[in-house]
Amino acid sequence: MNQSMAIIISIFVVFAAVTLIGKKFNLSSRYERKPRVLNSWNALDKGIDPTDENKA
């Protein structure tokens, strides 16, 4: 019983440490798939015709 409690506590401590380090260094935003700037290539992927922007 003591050994299983020690394992559960260890897992909780590691999970908490990983979560705190991830929030501190903001690692999740580094792997963002959404581009910050919409260029003509990305506009085509979204279904936006880049030639319409020049007419307006």
Secondary structure, 3 states (H helix, E strand, C coil): CHHHHHHHHHHHHHHHHHHHHHHHHCHHHHHCCCCCCCCHHHHHHHCCCHHHHHHC
